[in-house]
Amino acid sequence: MLNIQLAGKYATAIFEIAQDEKNLDGYEKDLAKVREDVFSIPEAVKFFQNPLVPNKAKKDLLTKALGKEISKTAMNFLLLLVDKKRIGVFNEIYDIFTSLKNKAQGILVADVTSAFPLSDTQEKALTKKLTELTEHKVQIRKHDDPSILGGLVLKIGDKRIDGSAAGRLNGLKNSMLVQG
């Protein structure tokens, strides 16, 4: 719980800087690059969370890995996280920053689970339809789950729509049990 609160404070701070500079998308791109190149690697996460690893080693790795790829302000933010021993909660900071950015820009995130990867055409059509229905910009986060057999499971905010084959079969099974 404490880590989430701390992550929220740092995410809010970088969000406010990005907002003041009118560069929310630029900061999101920089932070996404950090997440993709460093914090999506389990060994790197362990390295940054290890209190026995000196801060200098952590800073050197970040600077060498990302120094020319992200803005100076984003790099300074990462180095501050190392100094304050908060770099271990970077993924949480990124998630909260992204939520704040999406809210500020009126973007809804739709988690779409399908049995097979969506084609670009399917994704564009789904994004267009969801944008029309919600009257908001929609960003799709794709997930693959072969266990749903076919169709889609859609989650936007606290709403969940199960249009999967597995969900329909389960519903049919439940209705047969109730009747029988």
GULUMPA-325502 format. One record per residue (C-alpha): residue number from 1; residue in one letter; y negated, z, x. Coordinates in steps of 0.001 Angstrom, whole numbers, plus 500000, padded with zeros to 6 digits. Example, Ala and Ser with C-alpha at 12.3 -4.5 7.8 and 13.67 -1.06 7.14 Angstrom:
MARDO resi resn      v      w      u
MARDO    1    a 504500 507800 512300
MARDO    2    s 501060 507140 513670
***
This chain:
MARDO resi resn      v      w      u
MARDO    1    m 500000 500000 500000
MARDO    2    l 497603 500906 502802
MARDO    3    n 498299 497571 504544
MARDO    4    i 497388 495647 501386
MARDO    5    q 494139 497613 501031
MARDO    6    l 493267 496964 504676
MARDO    7    a 494210 493299 504338
MARDO    8    g 491962 493101 501271
MARDO    9    k 488971 494440 503204
MARDO   10    y 489420 491953 506053
MARDO   11    a 490118 489068 503656
MARDO   12    t 486973 489912 501699
MARDO   13    a 484939 490047 504914
MARDO   14    i 486053 486593 506118
MARDO   15    f 485667 485254 502563
MARDO   16    e 482057 486465 502428
MARDO   17    i 481319 484871 505806
MARDO   18    a 482858 481593 504619
MARDO   19    q 480884 481778 501378
MARDO   20    d 477616 482512 503208
MARDO   21    e 478235 479490 505427
MARDO   22    k 479225 477427 502349
MARDO   23    n 482445 476526 504137
MARDO   24    l 485290 478022 502093
MARDO   25    d 487484 474958 502581
MARDO   26    g 486876 474903 506341
MARDO   27    y 487850 478532 506758
MARDO   28    e 490874 478077 504508
MARDO   29    k 491939 475141 506681
MARDO   30    d 491517 477223 509866
MARDO   31    l 493426 480190 508467
MARDO   32    a 496165 477893 507120
MARDO   33    k 496500 476408 510625
MARDO   34    v 496920 479909 512069
MARDO   35    r 499537 480743 509465
MARDO   36    e 501430 477492 509964
MARDO   37    d 501339 477440 513770
MARDO   38    v 501802 481155 514473
MARDO   39    f 502577 483412 511521
MARDO   40    s 505298 481251 509993
MARDO   41    i 507438 481950 513079
MARDO   42    p 509381 485223 512672
MARDO   43    e 509417 485900 516428
MARDO   44    a 505638 485498 516604
MARDO   45    v 505146 487889 513683
MARDO   46    k 507311 490482 515480
MARDO   47    f 505311 489922 518680
MARDO   48    f 501984 490548 516929
MARDO   49    q 503301 493533 514966
MARDO   50    n 504759 495196 518075
MARDO   51    p 502452 498060 519137
MARDO   52    l 503939 497984 522661
MARDO   53    v 502608 494476 523337
MARDO   54    p 499178 494794 524957
MARDO   55    n 496201 493441 523040
MARDO   56    k 495329 491201 525996
MARDO   57    a 498689 489408 525695
MARDO   58    k 498151 488911 521956
MARDO   59    k 494625 487585 522474
MARDO   60    d 495739 485274 525279
MARDO   61    l 498489 483801 523121
MARDO   62    l 496125 483231 520183
MARDO   63    t 493482 481665 522417
MARDO   64    k 495967 479353 524153
MARDO   65    a 497720 478372 520919
MARDO   66    l 494672 477903 518695
MARDO   67    g 491493 478006 520788
MARDO   68    k 490647 474318 520390
MARDO   69    e 492132 473907 516911
MARDO   70    i 490095 476373 514827
MARDO   71    s 486428 477316 514607
MARDO   72    k 484915 479852 516966
MARDO   73    t 484215 482225 514071
MARDO   74    a 487835 482053 512880
MARDO   75    m 489028 482728 516440
MARDO   76    n 486650 485683 516770
MARDO   77    f 488033 487008 513479
MARDO   78    l 491589 486828 514850
MARDO   79    l 490547 488587 518063
MARDO   80    l 488864 491316 515984
MARDO   81    l 492109 491754 514040
MARDO   82    v 493921 492254 517347
MARDO   83    d 491328 494804 518533
MARDO   84    k 491548 496720 515248
MARDO   85    k 495379 496516 515298
MARDO   86    r 495394 494576 512019
MARDO   87    i 496759 491228 513219
MARDO   88    g 500177 492268 511898
MARDO   89    v 498927 491870 508320
MARDO   90    f 497517 488373 508850
MARDO   91    n 499762 486780 506212
MARDO   92    e 498519 489246 503601
MARDO   93    i 494912 488599 504657
MARDO   94    y 495499 484852 504294
MARDO   95    d 497036 485248 500824
MARDO   96    i 494145 487393 499589
MARDO   97    f 491540 485064 501142
MARDO   98    t 493171 482079 499427
MARDO   99    s 493159 483892 496062
MARDO  100    l 489459 484750 496456
MARDO  101    k 488648 481158 497435
MARDO  102    n 490585 479674 494530
MARDO  103    k 488921 482042 492065
MARDO  104    a 485467 481205 493434
MARDO  105    q 486185 477475 493143
MARDO  106    g 487834 477711 489721
MARDO  107    i 491227 476574 491002
MARDO  108    l 494439 477672 489327
MARDO  109    v 497592 477786 491429
MARDO  110    a 500734 476590 489688
MARDO  111    d 504068 477536 491211
MARDO  112    v 506464 474741 490315
MARDO  113    t 510171 475198 490941
MARDO  114    s 512412 472163 490687
MARDO  115    a 516055 471471 491481
MARDO  116    f 515035 468579 493731
MARDO  117    p 511812 467884 495648
MARDO  118    l 509104 466290 493507
MARDO  119    s 507980 462806 494480
MARDO  120    d 504282 462210 495162
MARDO  121    t 504026 460338 491851
MARDO  122    q 505622 463216 489924
MARDO  123    e 503397 465766 491640
MARDO  124    k 500233 463781 490880
MARDO  125    a 501242 463304 487232
MARDO  126    l 502043 467003 486869
MARDO  127    t 498761 468021 488507
MARDO  128    k 496831 465681 486190
MARDO  129    k 498605 466998 483075
MARDO  130    l 498114 470653 484062
MARDO  131    t 494436 469997 484827
MARDO  132    e 494004 468492 481345
MARDO  133    l 495840 471362 479645
MARDO  134    t 494130 474212 481489
MARDO  135    e 490712 472566 481878
MARDO  136    h 490694 473824 485477
MARDO  137    k 491433 472286 488833
MARDO  138    v 495101 472920 489547
MARDO  139    q 496767 473259 492916
MARDO  140    i 500548 472986 492961
MARDO  141    r 502784 475095 495188
MARDO  142    k 506215 473500 495234
MARDO  143    h 509515 475362 495463
MARDO  144    d 513007 473881 495456
MARDO  145    d 515896 475745 493836
MARDO  146    p 519089 473766 493182
MARDO  147    s 520410 476596 490964
MARDO  148    i 518091 475542 488112
MARDO  149    l 520153 472304 487897
MARDO  150    g 517292 470138 486585
MARDO  151    g 513892 470288 484942
MARDO  152    l 511090 472603 486055
MARDO  153    v 510074 476237 486020
MARDO  154    l 506298 476547 485944
MARDO  155    k 504306 479706 486647
MARDO  156    i 500513 479889 486369
MARDO  157    g 499092 483375 486628
MARDO  158    d 501142 485611 484345
MARDO  159    k 502456 482719 482229
MARDO  160    r 505944 481371 482919
MARDO  161    i 507466 478305 481285
MARDO  162    d 511147 477689 481908
MARDO  163    g 511981 474066 481227
MARDO  164    s 514986 474081 483524
MARDO  165    a 518472 472994 482552
MARDO  166    a 519807 476399 483642
MARDO  167    g 517216 478138 481454
MARDO  168    r 518134 476019 478449
MARDO  169    l 521853 476628 478973
MARDO  170    n 521206 480346 479258
MARDO  171    g 519161 480278 476032
MARDO  172    l 521960 478430 474259
MARDO  173    k 524520 480938 475528
MARDO  174    n 522372 483865 474339
MARDO  175    s 521870 482345 470894
MARDO  176    m 525625 481777 470559
MARDO  177    l 526304 485402 471537
MARDO  178    v 523823 486663 468940
MARDO  179    q 525345 484529 466187
MARDO  180    g 528931 485219 467172
***
